[in-house]
């Protein structure tokens, strides 16, 4: 059986329990290959008074071209922090290049915290959501899938302490378990 893969189009943050640092371990615990596609590299998340920020936009197309050259396929594509309209265009191209009718999409535009938009927010980010799959499952279905994921993939062993990390665990668990039907 072919290894399932999810592209994680998000920032990589060194410290702060966010972004790919949170997503990859959850997905890996479910025996799915997590493939990072960085949008930015940060030393800490943006809630700290000081952080290093490296916009990865100029390198994203070359980075992604490697996956095109290798004819990679992705069973899922999850987006997170996108810091510019150009990155939104790159993600749309990524979805068109690698998305299939069977691909799952999780569009989680990171736009701000505590009711305040990030300086990097662009309204073009809103264009990603309507054109792709949206989860209309009710609460019972979400709980059922999370329960299955806990039993099938040992997710009961993953412990989260913060409210935002817990929500990420639940969303990614349902998303990943959907890949297996």
C-alpha positions as CSV (number, residue, x, y, z in Angstrom):
1,X,0.0,0.0,0.0
2,X,1.3,3.5,-0.9
3,X,2.3,5.8,1.9
4,X,-0.3,8.5,2.5
5,X,1.1,12.0,2.4
6,X,-0.1,15.4,3.5
7,X,1.5,18.7,2.4
8,X,1.7,21.1,5.3
9,X,1.9,24.6,3.7
10,X,2.6,26.6,6.8
11,X,5.4,28.5,8.7
12,X,8.1,26.7,10.6
13,X,8.5,28.3,14.1
14,X,11.4,27.3,16.4
15,X,9.6,28.0,19.7
16,X,6.0,28.5,20.6
17,X,3.9,25.3,20.0
18,X,2.5,26.3,16.6
19,X,2.6,25.8,12.9
20,X,4.4,22.8,11.4
21,X,5.9,22.0,14.8
22,X,2.4,21.1,16.1
23,X,1.0,19.6,12.9
24,X,3.8,17.2,11.9
25,X,3.9,15.1,15.1
26,X,0.2,14.5,15.1
27,X,0.1,13.5,11.4
28,X,3.2,11.3,11.9
29,X,1.6,9.5,14.9
30,X,-1.1,8.5,12.5
31,X,1.4,6.9,10.2
32,X,0.9,9.5,7.5
33,X,4.0,11.3,5.9
34,X,4.0,15.0,6.8
35,X,5.6,17.0,4.1
36,X,6.5,20.6,5.1
37,X,6.2,23.4,2.6
38,X,7.4,26.4,4.5
39,X,5.9,29.8,4.0
40,X,8.1,31.5,6.6
41,X,10.7,30.7,9.2
42,X,10.3,32.3,12.6
43,X,12.4,32.0,15.7
44,X,9.3,32.3,17.9
45,X,5.7,32.9,17.2
46,X,4.5,36.5,16.7
47,X,3.0,36.8,20.2
48,X,6.5,37.3,21.7
49,X,7.8,40.9,21.9
50,X,10.7,40.0,19.6
51,X,11.1,37.4,16.9
52,X,13.1,36.7,13.8
53,X,11.0,36.4,10.6
54,X,12.2,35.1,7.3
55,X,9.7,35.4,4.4
56,X,10.1,32.2,2.4
57,X,8.1,33.5,-0.6
58,X,11.1,33.9,-2.9
59,X,12.1,30.3,-2.5
60,X,8.6,28.6,-2.4
61,X,8.2,28.0,-6.1
62,X,11.7,26.4,-6.5
63,X,11.0,24.3,-3.3
64,X,7.7,23.1,-4.7
65,X,9.2,22.4,-8.2
66,X,11.2,19.5,-6.7
67,X,7.9,17.8,-5.8
68,X,6.6,18.4,-9.3
69,X,9.8,17.0,-10.8
70,X,9.4,13.9,-8.6
71,X,5.7,13.5,-9.6
72,X,4.7,13.4,-6.0
73,X,1.0,13.0,-5.1
74,X,-0.6,14.3,-1.9
75,X,-3.7,12.7,-0.3
76,X,-4.2,15.9,1.7
77,X,-3.1,19.5,1.6
78,X,-3.3,21.7,4.7
79,X,-2.6,25.4,4.7
80,X,-1.8,27.6,7.6
81,X,0.1,30.9,7.9
82,X,0.2,32.7,4.5
83,X,1.8,36.1,4.6
84,X,1.1,37.6,1.2
85,X,-1.0,37.6,-1.9
86,X,1.8,36.0,-3.7
87,X,1.8,33.1,-1.3
88,X,-1.9,32.6,-1.8
89,X,-1.3,32.4,-5.6
90,X,1.5,29.9,-4.9
91,X,-0.9,27.8,-2.8
92,X,-3.6,27.9,-5.4
93,X,-1.1,26.7,-8.0
94,X,0.0,24.0,-5.5
95,X,-3.6,22.8,-5.1
96,X,-4.1,22.8,-8.9
97,X,-0.9,20.9,-9.4
98,X,-1.2,18.3,-6.7
99,X,-4.9,18.2,-5.7
100,X,-7.2,15.5,-7.1
101,X,-10.8,14.7,-6.7
102,X,-9.8,12.4,-3.8
103,X,-7.6,14.9,-2.1
104,X,-8.7,16.4,1.2
105,X,-8.1,20.1,1.9
106,X,-7.8,21.9,5.2
107,X,-7.7,25.6,4.8
108,X,-6.8,27.2,8.1
109,X,-5.9,30.8,7.3
110,X,-3.9,32.1,10.2
111,X,-5.1,35.7,10.2
112,X,-4.6,37.0,13.7
113,X,-4.9,36.4,17.4
114,X,-7.2,37.8,20.1
115,X,-9.4,39.6,17.6
116,X,-6.5,41.5,16.0
117,X,-5.5,40.8,12.4
118,X,-1.8,40.2,11.7
119,X,0.1,42.8,9.7
120,X,0.6,40.1,7.1
121,X,-3.1,39.4,6.5
122,X,-4.3,39.9,3.0
123,X,-8.0,39.6,2.0
124,X,-7.0,37.3,-0.9
125,X,-6.5,34.6,1.7
126,X,-10.3,34.4,1.9
127,X,-10.4,33.1,-1.7
128,X,-8.9,29.8,-0.7
129,X,-11.8,28.6,1.4
130,X,-14.9,28.8,-0.8
131,X,-13.4,27.0,-3.8
132,X,-12.4,23.9,-1.9
133,X,-13.9,21.3,0.3
134,X,-15.5,22.5,3.4
135,X,-16.3,20.2,6.3
136,X,-20.1,20.2,7.0
137,X,-20.0,17.3,9.5
138,X,-22.0,17.7,12.6
139,X,-20.5,17.4,16.1
140,X,-21.4,13.7,16.4
141,X,-19.4,12.8,13.2
142,X,-16.4,14.8,14.4
143,X,-16.5,13.1,17.8
144,X,-16.9,9.7,16.1
145,X,-13.8,10.3,13.8
146,X,-11.8,11.6,16.7
147,X,-12.7,8.5,18.7
148,X,-11.7,6.2,15.8
149,X,-8.4,8.1,15.4
150,X,-7.6,7.7,19.1
151,X,-8.1,4.0,19.0
152,X,-6.7,3.2,15.5
153,X,-3.6,5.5,15.7
154,X,-2.9,5.6,19.4
155,X,-3.8,9.3,19.6
156,X,-4.7,8.9,23.2
157,X,-1.0,8.9,23.9
158,X,-0.7,12.5,22.5
159,X,-1.1,14.9,25.4
160,X,-1.8,18.6,24.8
161,X,-2.0,21.2,27.5
162,X,-3.0,24.5,25.8
163,X,-6.4,25.1,24.4
164,X,-5.2,26.1,20.9
165,X,-3.0,23.1,20.7
166,X,-5.8,20.8,21.7
167,X,-8.0,22.2,19.0
168,X,-5.3,21.7,16.4
169,X,-4.9,18.0,17.6
170,X,-8.7,17.4,17.1
171,X,-8.9,19.1,13.7
172,X,-5.8,17.3,12.3
173,X,-7.0,13.9,13.7
174,X,-10.4,14.2,12.0
175,X,-8.7,15.4,8.8
176,X,-6.2,12.6,8.8
177,X,-8.7,9.9,9.6
178,X,-10.8,11.1,6.7
179,X,-8.0,10.1,4.4
180,X,-8.6,6.5,5.4
181,X,-12.4,6.6,4.9
